[in-house]
Amino acid sequence: MFPSLTELDFQQAYHAPSASLGDIGHRIGQLGRTPDGSLWRLFKAGADITNPLLLPGCYDQPTDCTAQITAVGSETLKVTETTCAKDLYKDGSIIIGGAATAALRRFYHIGGNTKSDDTYTTLSLHHPLVSALVATAWATMWPNRFRDVRPLNAAGGFMSAVCYPMQTVTATYYAWGLVRGPCFGTVSSTIPGAAANDRLIVVQGSDGALIMADESWGKGTPDSQQIAGYLIPRTGGTYACGDQHFMLQLE
C-alpha cells in the first residue's frame, strides 16, 4: 500500500511525463499534495494528450459480471471475466448485489486480479467480505479511474474529467494531474466573470474546455455538464473582460 497522501514539491508535480511509473511515483491513482495545498493524482495516459489546457477523462467502462459463492471474511473473490489481463482492476472497485436484503449489498475496493482463464478472474480485495455469498450474485466492477486517461471527445464516448495534467502527455506515459487547486483553462464560449454572477464553471463534455454553468444548465435544452470549479479573481469594473484563472474542484 502507498501512503494515503504524498507530499510533493512543485518540481515533482510538474515532472516531465515518464514511460516508467517508478520515475515519478509509486502507484496509479496515488494522491499527492503540493505546498500550496493543491491535490494531484498520478495517472497513465491511454492516448496522446496534446492540449495541456483541456481536461481529459476516464476512458474505462464498467464490467458486469457474476460473483461466485464465497465465504464470509474472504479477501479473494472469483468473478466471471473472459479476457482481462493481470491487474486490470488493480485499485479499482466492485459492487456486489444479489443478497437477500439490500443492506447486505456492498461496495469493495480491489487490490488486484489474476489474468483471466477465459472464464474467470480472481480478485484480491483490500478488505474482507462482510457477508457470505451463498449463491452466485450479480456484480459490476470498475478499473482504477486513473489507469486510462484520454482527451474528451464526442467520438470517444461519454466521459467525465478526472484530472488536469497542464502539460502534454504521450500515450502510455505516467504523469501527475491536478484534481483540486488553482489553474488556468481554455474556454469554449463566454469568458467567465465578464458579467455579474458568472462564477461557476463546468466542463464541456465534447472536448474538455471550460464553459459557464448558465450556458450549460440554463439553456433552452439544459444538460448536466460536470462541475469544474469557480472563477478566482475579482472581475468587472476596470477588468470587465473576465478571466480564466479558476479553482479546480474535481475532488
N, C-alpha and C positions, 0 to 999 in steps of 0.2 A: 504493500500500500504506500502511496505517496502522501506527503503531508497535506492536510486539508487546505492549507494556504501557504504559498511560497512567496517570500519577499524578493522582489525583483528590483534592480536598478533600471534606469531608463535605457541604458545601453543593452541590457539583456532583453527588455521588452521589444526594442526595435532591432534586435539582432537579425541579420540577413537570413531569409529562409534557408533551410538546410535539408539535404536528402537524408540525413541521419538524425533520428529523433534525439539521440544522446548528446548531440551538439548543443541543443538549446533547452532541453528539459528531460523529464522522466517518463511521461505518460500522456497520451492523447486525452484532452479534457482537463488536464492539470490547471488548477486555479492559481493565478499569480496576482500580486499587488505591488504597484509602484509607489514611491514615496509620497505622491500627491493623493493617495487613496484610491486611484483608479484600479479597476479589476480587469484581468486578462485571462484568456483561455488558450491553451496550447491546442492547435488543430492541424489537420492534414488536408491539403488541397486535393480535391478529386478531379479538378480541371484547372487550366490556367486562369488565374485571377489577374487580369490585365489592367483594370482600372482601380486604383487604390482608394478612390473616394466614392465607391458604390458598395453597399452592404451585400455580402454573399450569404448563402443559406445552407441549411441541412438538406442534402440530396437523398439520403437513405429513406426508405419507406418501411412501414410495419410488415411483419411476417406473422400471419395467422398460423397456428399450429395446434397440436394436441399434446397436452402433458400426460405422461404415463403414471400409473399407480406408484405412489411414493410414500414412505413412512414419515410421520411427523418428526421434526428435528433434522431431517436430511439436509445437507448442504450441496447436494447434487440433484439434478433433475433431468430425466430423459424426455425429449420432445421430438415430434416429427419435424424433420428438415432434410430435404433431399440433396442439397447442393452446397451448403455453406463450407467455407474454409475454416481452419482453426482460428479461434479467437475473433471471428467476425463480430460477435456480440460482446466482446470484452468491454466491461464498464458500461454496458447498456442496461436495459430493464425489461421486465416481463410482468404482465398482469395475468393471473391465473383465475379462471372462473369455474363454473360447473359445480360449485359447492351447494350443499343443501340450503344454506341461507346466505344472503348477500353479505352478511357480516364476516363470513369466512373467506370471501374473495379478497385476495391480497396482491399487492404490488411488491415485486422483489428486484433487487439490484444484482446484475450478473457480473461475476468475476472473470469468466472466460468460457470457452466452449471447445469441444473436440471437433475435429474435421468430420463432416457428415459421412456416414457409412452407406449413403444413398437412400437411407430410410429415416435415420435418427441422428441427432446430435445430443451429447450430454453436457448440460450447463453446470458450471460451478457457481454457487451463489455466495454473495457477501454476507448473507445472514440466513439462518435455517428456516425451513418451512414451519409455520406455526400451527398448521393443521395437516392431517394426513390426506392424501388423495386416494380414496378407496375405490375410485373408478377413474377412467380417463376423463380429462376435463379440457374444455376449450381454453386457449391461451393466445395472447398476442405479445410478440416481443419486438424490441427496437434496438438497433445498434447505438453505440455512443454517438450523440448528435454532432460531435466534432471530428469524426473519422473520415467524412467525405463532404467537405465544404466546397461549394461551387457558386459561380455567379448566378444571380437570379435572372431568369429569362423566361418568356412565355413558352418557348419550346421545351424547356426543361421540366415543366410541370409546376404545380402549386407548391411554393416553398416559403419558409419563414427565415428571416435573417437570424443568425446565431452569434456573429462576432463581426469585428471591423478591423481588418488587417492593416489598413493605411499604408500598405506597400504592395507591390506586385509579388505574386507567389506562383511559382511553376507547379504544374500538376505533379502530385505525389510528394511534394516537399512539405516540411513542417515549419510552422511559424506561430508567433503569439498574435492573438486577435483581441482587441479591446471589446469588453462587454458592458462596462459601466465607467463613465468618465468623460471629460471634456474632449471634443474633437471638432472636425470640420467636414461638411459633406456637400455633395453636388445636389442641387435642386432641379426638379423637373418642370416647375411652373413658377408660382409666385414666391419670391424670396421671403422667408419668414421675418416677421417683425416690421414689414412695410406698412401695416395698418394696425390699429388698436386691437388688442386681444389676440393677435396672431402669434401664439407662443408654442402651442402643441404641434409636434412634428411626427409624421408617420412614415413608414417605408412603402415606397411604390413597389408592389409585388412583381411588376413586369421587368424591372431592371435594377432594383436596389437603390434608386435615387430617393431623395427626400421630397416630401410633399406636405403641404399644410393639411391639418386634420379636417378643417372645414371643407376643403376641396375634395376630400375623400368621403367623409361621413355625411356632409351636408348637401351633397349634390342631388339632382333630381332622382337619380337611381343610386342611392348610397351603397357603399360597400364597407367592409370591415378590415381595412388595411392595418397592419401591425404597428403598434406604437414604437417609435424610435427614441423619443425623448422630448426635451424642451429647449427653446432658444435661451441662451445665457445672457448676452449683453442687453443693455438698455438701448432701445431704438426709438425712432420718431424724432421730431424736432429738427435739430441740425444734422441728424443721421437718419433721414427718412427713407433711405433705400432698403432698409432691412439688413440682415446678416445671416451667415450660415455656420456660426460658431455655436454648437449646441451640446447639451449634456446627454450623452448616450445612456439609455436605460434598458438594455436588453436583459439584464439580470438585476 
